[in-house]
Amino acid sequence: MSQINTRIVLASRPHGEPTAENFRVEQAPLPVPGPGQVLLRNRWLSLDPYMRGRMDEGPSYSPPVAIGAVMEGRTVAEVVESNHTGLADGDLVLAPAGGWQSYTVADASALDRKLDPAAGVAPSTALGVYGMPGFTAYAGLHEIGRPRAGETLVVAAASGPVGATVVQLAKMQDVRAVAIAGGQEKCRYLREELGADAVIDHRADDFAEQLRAAVPDGIDVYFENVGGKVFDAVLPLLNDFARIPVCGTIATYNRRGELPPGPDRLPALMNQILRQRLTVRGFIQRDFIKLYPQFLREMGEWLRAGRIRYREDVVEGLQNAPQALIGLLQGRNFGKLLVKLD
Ligand SMILES: NC(=O)c1ccc[n+]([C@@H]2O[C@H](COP(=O)([O-])OP(=O)(O)OC[C@H]3O[C@@H](n4cnc5c(N)ncnc54)[C@H](OP(=O)(O)O)[C@@H]3O)[C@@H](O)[C@H]2O)c1
């Protein structure tokens, strides 16, 4: 076991798109676990869109990462030293605050769960379809989207772990699923491998026209992952009583707080929400944490039975995490973005 902890800290706050200079690689001594704690060696690090928000100062649903602090992130990690009777060396765990570093110390009680590599589900999925992003899709659909058989659902960022799970859960309920993604490869995957009923590339010049043609009966559920021009194209196509779980607005993460150019469209939007009796509800997955045990049970069965499929985009080496996160915000990842630690 190395005696050095390699970690990536936030060096400065980005203005617009993050750059490599916003991050710094550091070496530190190995942390020492106290009573009830474990020393963990991180094996897989999850990279997620929310991390861009943590790099900014200002109000959010979670505090920002401080300058000089280790970047936040969930990890799948191996116990290398344990001061807790329930965990032994070699156990694999899901660590909600493992961070962008090779080792971390955690309270055993703060770990999400122990992972069983022999249970028929790959441990890395605990960071994707069988973890926070998959649960986000499950909870947002269950509690807010509430699609009914025969209705039409639209979701963007559809090849990522949230969107791809939304598409497949919708199909399991006989809902017509229209998927939006960037580029031919992602679109092909959604149509041919995940069974989306229609697929549209948001980079196409006639994107809004294609979307209109793909939803002849209008839109009953719009699972909002993106915002921006996708939301603009969706708005005129919504049916009365449509539900919009507002999960993310990744198109705006690099310019949070900025107003777009053009006239103020807020009064028209409010009027549409009223006139069409729309449900627009923002949520953070942990709002629905009561559903988590049910999610783990059901998703575990679906994954083992091959009813839910997933795709991972694996980057090798902690030092490549900054570029990978920058790429995610530009749509360069294809599937759940993970860093495999050396
Ligand atoms: N509320 C919650 O609790 C919660 C929890 C987890 C995730 N989320 C949100 O869920 C969304 C999806 O997360 P994920 O982990 O599944 O990410 P992801 O899909 O793996 O990665 C983000 C994807 O967003 C798309 N994208 C980026 N910029 C875009 C733009 N300007 N216009 C359209 N699409 C753009 C890209 O795909 P394309 O190439 O297809 O455009 C990119 O690959 C994010 O908004 C995230 O913040 C919310």
The ligand as a Tripos MOL2 file, in Angstrom:
@<TRIPOS>MOLECULE
LIG
   48    52     1     0     0
SMALL
NO_CHARGES

@<TRIPOS>ATOM
      1 N1        -31.7240   16.4520   -9.4890 N.am      1 LIG1
      2 C1        -30.8910   15.4890   -9.1540 C.2       1 LIG1
      3 O1        -30.9180   14.9750   -8.0270 O.2       1 LIG1
      4 C2        -29.9080   15.0050  -10.1840 C.ar      1 LIG1
      5 C3        -29.1180   13.8800   -9.9200 C.ar      1 LIG1
      6 C4        -28.2520   13.4040  -10.9440 C.ar      1 LIG1
      7 C5        -28.1940   14.0850  -12.1490 C.ar      1 LIG1
      8 N2        -28.9660   15.1940  -12.3300 N.ar      1 LIG1
      9 C6        -28.9520   15.8960  -13.6260 C.3       1 LIG1
     10 O2        -29.3470   14.9810  -14.6330 O.3       1 LIG1
     11 C7        -28.7750   15.3750  -15.8750 C.3       1 LIG1
     12 C8        -28.0830   14.1730  -16.5210 C.3       1 LIG1
     13 O3        -27.0580   13.7020  -15.6540 O.3       1 LIG1
     14 P1        -26.1500   12.4510  -16.0470 P.3       1 LIG1
     15 O4        -25.3270   12.1180  -14.8880 O.co2     1 LIG1
     16 O5        -27.0150   11.3890  -16.6360 O.co2     1 LIG1
     17 O6        -25.2000   13.1020  -17.1440 O.3       1 LIG1
     18 P2        -24.7210   12.5610  -18.5740 P.3       1 LIG1
     19 O7        -25.9150   12.4180  -19.4400 O.co2     1 LIG1
     20 O8        -23.8040   11.4180  -18.4400 O.co2     1 LIG1
     21 O9        -23.7960   13.7490  -19.0920 O.3       1 LIG1
     22 C9        -24.2740   14.9660  -19.4220 C.3       1 LIG1
     23 C10       -24.7780   15.0070  -20.8710 C.3       1 LIG1
     24 O10       -25.5170   16.2060  -21.0270 O.3       1 LIG1
     25 C11       -25.5630   16.5140  -22.3900 C.3       1 LIG1
     26 N3        -25.3330   17.9560  -22.5940 N.ar      1 LIG1
     27 C12       -24.3020   18.6760  -22.1490 C.ar      1 LIG1
     28 N4        -24.4360   19.9540  -22.5480 N.ar      1 LIG1
     29 C13       -25.5840   20.0090  -23.2600 C.ar      1 LIG1
     30 C14       -26.2790   21.0440  -23.9200 C.ar      1 LIG1
     31 N5        -25.7950   22.3010  -23.9460 N.pl3     1 LIG1
     32 N6        -27.4400   20.7560  -24.5440 N.ar      1 LIG1
     33 C15       -27.9310   19.5060  -24.5370 C.ar      1 LIG1
     34 N7        -27.3150   18.4690  -23.9030 N.ar      1 LIG1
     35 C16       -26.1650   18.7380  -23.2830 C.ar      1 LIG1
     36 C17       -24.4450   15.7230  -23.0820 C.3       1 LIG1
     37 O11       -25.0580   14.6760  -23.8250 O.3       1 LIG1
     38 P3        -25.4570   14.8660  -25.3740 P.3       1 LIG1
     39 O12       -24.2000   14.6440  -26.1450 O.co2     1 LIG1
     40 O13       -26.4900   13.8480  -25.5850 O.co2     1 LIG1
     41 O14       -25.9410   16.2550  -25.5420 O.co2     1 LIG1
     42 C18       -23.6820   15.1320  -21.9190 C.3       1 LIG1
     43 O15       -23.1010   13.8970  -22.2590 O.3       1 LIG1
     44 C19       -27.8490   16.5480  -15.5630 C.3       1 LIG1
     45 O16       -28.5420   17.7410  -15.8190 O.3       1 LIG1
     46 C20       -27.6060   16.4140  -14.0850 C.3       1 LIG1
     47 O17       -27.2680   17.6280  -13.4640 O.3       1 LIG1
     48 C21       -29.8060   15.6510  -11.3780 C.ar      1 LIG1
@<TRIPOS>BOND
     1     1     2 1
     2     2     3 2
     3     2     4 1
     4     4     5 ar
     5     4    48 ar
     6     5     6 ar
     7     6     7 ar
     8     7     8 ar
     9     8     9 1
    10     8    48 ar
    11     9    10 1
    12     9    46 1
    13    10    11 1
    14    11    12 1
    15    11    44 1
    16    12    13 1
    17    13    14 1
    18    14    15 2
    19    14    16 1
    20    14    17 1
    21    17    18 1
    22    18    19 2
    23    18    20 1
    24    18    21 1
    25    21    22 1
    26    22    23 1
    27    23    24 1
    28    23    42 1
    29    24    25 1
    30    25    26 1
    31    25    36 1
    32    26    27 ar
    33    26    35 ar
    34    27    28 ar
    35    28    29 ar
    36    29    30 ar
    37    29    35 ar
    38    30    31 1
    39    30    32 ar
    40    32    33 ar
    41    33    34 ar
    42    34    35 ar
    43    36    37 1
    44    36    42 1
    45    37    38 1
    46    38    39 2
    47    38    40 1
    48    38    41 1
    49    42    43 1
    50    44    45 1
    51    44    46 1
    52    46    47 1
@<TRIPOS>SUBSTRUCTURE
     1 LIG1         1 GROUP 0 **** ****
